[in-house]
Amino acid sequence: MFRAFARSMSVAANKSIEGPLACRIASKIRLKFPAMTHFAMYNDSYKHAGHHGIADAAEKIESHFRLEIISDEFQGMPLPKRHRLVYSILDEELKSGVHALQLTTRTVAEQSKRQPTE
């Protein structure tokens, strides 16, 4: 019973977006995209806790993030260029513990096409 409780506490902590790396990521993205209409960050590190590559990593709690950024600042940029832009903004974090970064980068018009109309 104690093990199950300890595991549940560990998983909850690994989903946190309030750690130091997550806070730096959010701050840098908000600074670079002040006019963005949507920003969401998910810490997916808990999904990779038992993986071989993460076992020896120094950073286990904040290693895998998923970001959604909706901003017209992406207008006219192909997807690879959008991702390279975000990677360049977060270069320090990628070098200091973030192992994986999954990105969704859209303009407002692209996002509105994906949302169902009522």
PAFI-929072 format. One record per residue (C-alpha): residue number from 1; x negated, y negated, z negated; residue in one letter. Coordinates in pm, whole numbers, plus 50000, padded with zeros to 5 digits. Example, Ala and Ser with C-alpha at 12.3 -4.5 7.8 and 13.67 -1.06 7.14 Angstrom:
<r num="1" X="48770" Y="50450" Z="49220" residuo="a"/>
<r num="2" X="48633" Y="50106" Z="49286" residuo="s"/>
This chain:
<r num="1" X="50000" Y="50000" Z="50000" residuo="m"/>
<r num="2" X="49718" Y="49759" Z="49917" residuo="f"/>
<r num="3" X="49553" Y="49826" Z="50255" residuo="r"/>
<r num="4" X="49872" Y="49742" Z="50443" residuo="a"/>
<r num="5" X="49902" Y="49419" Z="50244" residuo="f"/>
<r num="6" X="49538" Y="49329" Z="50309" residuo="a"/>
<r num="7" X="49579" Y="49400" Z="50682" residuo="r"/>
<r num="8" X="49888" Y="49181" Z="50699" residuo="s"/>
<r num="9" X="49703" Y="48896" Z="50530" residuo="m"/>
<r num="10" X="49412" Y="48935" Z="50773" residuo="s"/>
<r num="11" X="49639" Y="48929" Z="51078" residuo="v"/>
<r num="12" X="49820" Y="48619" Z="50951" residuo="a"/>
<r num="13" X="49487" Y="48441" Z="50898" residuo="a"/>
<r num="14" X="49368" Y="48538" Z="51245" residuo="n"/>
<r num="15" X="49674" Y="48376" Z="51406" residuo="k"/>
<r num="16" X="49593" Y="48041" Z="51244" residuo="s"/>
<r num="17" X="49547" Y="47734" Z="51459" residuo="i"/>
<r num="18" X="49435" Y="47530" Z="51160" residuo="e"/>
<r num="19" X="49075" Y="47654" Z="51140" residuo="g"/>
<r num="20" X="48778" Y="47430" Z="51222" residuo="p"/>
<r num="21" X="48732" Y="47553" Z="51580" residuo="l"/>
<r num="22" X="49103" Y="47532" Z="51657" residuo="a"/>
<r num="23" X="49119" Y="47178" Z="51517" residuo="c"/>
<r num="24" X="48820" Y="47070" Z="51727" residuo="r"/>
<r num="25" X="48976" Y="47223" Z="52038" residuo="i"/>
<r num="26" X="49310" Y="47049" Z="51980" residuo="a"/>
<r num="27" X="49139" Y="46718" Z="51908" residuo="s"/>
<r num="28" X="48926" Y="46727" Z="52223" residuo="k"/>
<r num="29" X="49220" Y="46826" Z="52445" residuo="i"/>
<r num="30" X="49443" Y="46551" Z="52302" residuo="r"/>
<r num="31" X="49163" Y="46298" Z="52348" residuo="l"/>
<r num="32" X="49097" Y="46398" Z="52711" residuo="k"/>
<r num="33" X="49465" Y="46430" Z="52810" residuo="f"/>
<r num="34" X="49642" Y="46150" Z="52617" residuo="p"/>
<r num="35" X="49939" Y="46149" Z="52857" residuo="a"/>
<r num="36" X="50004" Y="46525" Z="52846" residuo="m"/>
<r num="37" X="50367" Y="46616" Z="52800" residuo="t"/>
<r num="38" X="50308" Y="46957" Z="52644" residuo="h"/>
<r num="39" X="50026" Y="47119" Z="52451" residuo="f"/>
<r num="40" X="50037" Y="47457" Z="52282" residuo="a"/>
<r num="41" X="49756" Y="47661" Z="52133" residuo="m"/>
<r num="42" X="49769" Y="48023" Z="52025" residuo="y"/>
<r num="43" X="49498" Y="48206" Z="51835" residuo="n"/>
<r num="44" X="49492" Y="48557" Z="51984" residuo="d"/>
<r num="45" X="49182" Y="48667" Z="51790" residuo="s"/>
<r num="46" X="49380" Y="48922" Z="51586" residuo="y"/>
<r num="47" X="49452" Y="49115" Z="51907" residuo="k"/>
<r num="48" X="49079" Y="49178" Z="51953" residuo="h"/>
<r num="49" X="48973" Y="49247" Z="51593" residuo="a"/>
<r num="50" X="48875" Y="49610" Z="51654" residuo="g"/>
<r num="51" X="48712" Y="49565" Z="51994" residuo="h"/>
<r num="52" X="48351" Y="49666" Z="52039" residuo="h"/>
<r num="53" X="48225" Y="49324" Z="52151" residuo="g"/>
<r num="54" X="48379" Y="49139" Z="51860" residuo="i"/>
<r num="55" X="48250" Y="49373" Z="51587" residuo="a"/>
<r num="56" X="47906" Y="49209" Z="51581" residuo="d"/>
<r num="57" X="48026" Y="48855" Z="51650" residuo="a"/>
<r num="58" X="47967" Y="48585" Z="51392" residuo="a"/>
<r num="59" X="48309" Y="48432" Z="51461" residuo="e"/>
<r num="60" X="48594" Y="48681" Z="51436" residuo="k"/>
<r num="61" X="48884" Y="48469" Z="51314" residuo="i"/>
<r num="62" X="48861" Y="48204" Z="51587" residuo="e"/>
<r num="63" X="48729" Y="48388" Z="51890" residuo="s"/>
<r num="64" X="49019" Y="48413" Z="52139" residuo="h"/>
<r num="65" X="49249" Y="48122" Z="52223" residuo="f"/>
<r num="66" X="49531" Y="48065" Z="52470" residuo="r"/>
<r num="67" X="49608" Y="47705" Z="52570" residuo="l"/>
<r num="68" X="49900" Y="47554" Z="52759" residuo="e"/>
<r num="69" X="49838" Y="47203" Z="52890" residuo="i"/>
<r num="70" X="50098" Y="47015" Z="53094" residuo="i"/>
<r num="71" X="49964" Y="46687" Z="53229" residuo="s"/>
<r num="72" X="49986" Y="46485" Z="53547" residuo="d"/>
<r num="73" X="49611" Y="46437" Z="53516" residuo="e"/>
<r num="74" X="49590" Y="46773" Z="53697" residuo="f"/>
<r num="75" X="49767" Y="46625" Z="54002" residuo="q"/>
<r num="76" X="49582" Y="46714" Z="54323" residuo="g"/>
<r num="77" X="49339" Y="46950" Z="54147" residuo="m"/>
<r num="78" X="49322" Y="47314" Z="54248" residuo="p"/>
<r num="79" X="49352" Y="47566" Z="53964" residuo="l"/>
<r num="80" X="48979" Y="47652" Z="53945" residuo="p"/>
<r num="81" X="48890" Y="47282" Z="53914" residuo="k"/>
<r num="82" X="49147" Y="47238" Z="53634" residuo="r"/>
<r num="83" X="48997" Y="47529" Z="53446" residuo="h"/>
<r num="84" X="48641" Y="47408" Z="53498" residuo="r"/>
<r num="85" X="48747" Y="47070" Z="53359" residuo="l"/>
<r num="86" X="48888" Y="47227" Z="53042" residuo="v"/>
<r num="87" X="48584" Y="47455" Z="53007" residuo="y"/>
<r num="88" X="48354" Y="47151" Z="53034" residuo="s"/>
<r num="89" X="48552" Y="46969" Z="52764" residuo="i"/>
<r num="90" X="48522" Y="47271" Z="52534" residuo="l"/>
<r num="91" X="48165" Y="47363" Z="52627" residuo="d"/>
<r num="92" X="48035" Y="47328" Z="52270" residuo="e"/>
<r num="93" X="48312" Y="47550" Z="52131" residuo="e"/>
<r num="94" X="48255" Y="47814" Z="52398" residuo="l"/>
<r num="95" X="47886" Y="47822" Z="52303" residuo="k"/>
<r num="96" X="47951" Y="47833" Z="51929" residuo="s"/>
<r num="97" X="48204" Y="48108" Z="51870" residuo="g"/>
<r num="98" X="48493" Y="48100" Z="52115" residuo="v"/>
<r num="99" X="48462" Y="48422" Z="52311" residuo="h"/>
<r num="100" X="48768" Y="48390" Z="52537" residuo="a"/>
<r num="101" X="48990" Y="48108" Z="52654" residuo="l"/>
<r num="102" X="49311" Y="48175" Z="52849" residuo="q"/>
<r num="103" X="49447" Y="47866" Z="53020" residuo="l"/>
<r num="104" X="49778" Y="47752" Z="53162" residuo="t"/>
<r num="105" X="49727" Y="47415" Z="53331" residuo="t"/>
<r num="106" X="50017" Y="47254" Z="53517" residuo="r"/>
<r num="107" X="50145" Y="46916" Z="53624" residuo="t"/>
<r num="108" X="50484" Y="46799" Z="53499" residuo="v"/>
<r num="109" X="50640" Y="46877" Z="53839" residuo="a"/>
<r num="110" X="50492" Y="47228" Z="53844" residuo="e"/>
<r num="111" X="50625" Y="47292" Z="53495" residuo="q"/>
<r num="112" X="50973" Y="47163" Z="53578" residuo="s"/>
<r num="113" X="50993" Y="47405" Z="53872" residuo="k"/>
<r num="114" X="50929" Y="47694" Z="53629" residuo="r"/>
<r num="115" X="51203" Y="47593" Z="53385" residuo="q"/>
<r num="116" X="51557" Y="47712" Z="53456" residuo="p"/>
<r num="117" X="51809" Y="47440" Z="53529" residuo="t"/>
<r num="118" X="52126" Y="47421" Z="53326" residuo="e"/>
